[in-house]
Amino acid sequence: MQISVELTLTPLQNDYEDHIIRFIKKLRLSEFTIIENPLSTQVYGEYDKVMLFLTQEIKKAFGDMDNVLVYMKMVKSNRSDYEPNF
């Protein structure tokens, strides 16, 4: 089953930029389709593989910071080729 996941990592500390950059770079190195915008990063791929990968990377990110939020939205389909038609 293919999924689309939108993530926003929000460190609640002063050195937040380094943590966000490190997290995004790890996503970029993955086998998945990654699309970035100024507010979030989208990850597209097979459900089990994506979720295993994200679980590991989010846990690492949580271990690197004292206070952090992760906002996540998931859709059951790969929407990486979505283009508005209006």
C-alpha positions, 0 to 999 in steps of 0.5 A, a space after each residue: 500500500 502506498 502512502 503520502 506523509 507530510 511532516 513538520 519537525 518543530 524543535 522548541 529550543 534556540 538551536 532549532 535550525 541545525 536540528 531541522 536541517 539534519 532531519 531533512 538531510 536524513 530524509 533526503 538520503 532515504 529511498 523514498 520520494 521526498 518533496 520539500 517546501 518552506 513549511 513541511 516535507 513530504 515523504 512518499 512510498 510503501 507504507 511499511 517501509 516509510 513507517 519503519 524509516 520514519 519511526 527510527 528517524 523521529 526517535 533519533 530526532 527526539 533523542 537529540 532534543 529536549 523538547 520537540 514536536 512532530 506534526 504528521 499527516 498521512 494519506 493512503 495513496 502516493 500523491 507525489 505527482 499531484 498537480 492542481 487542475 484549477 
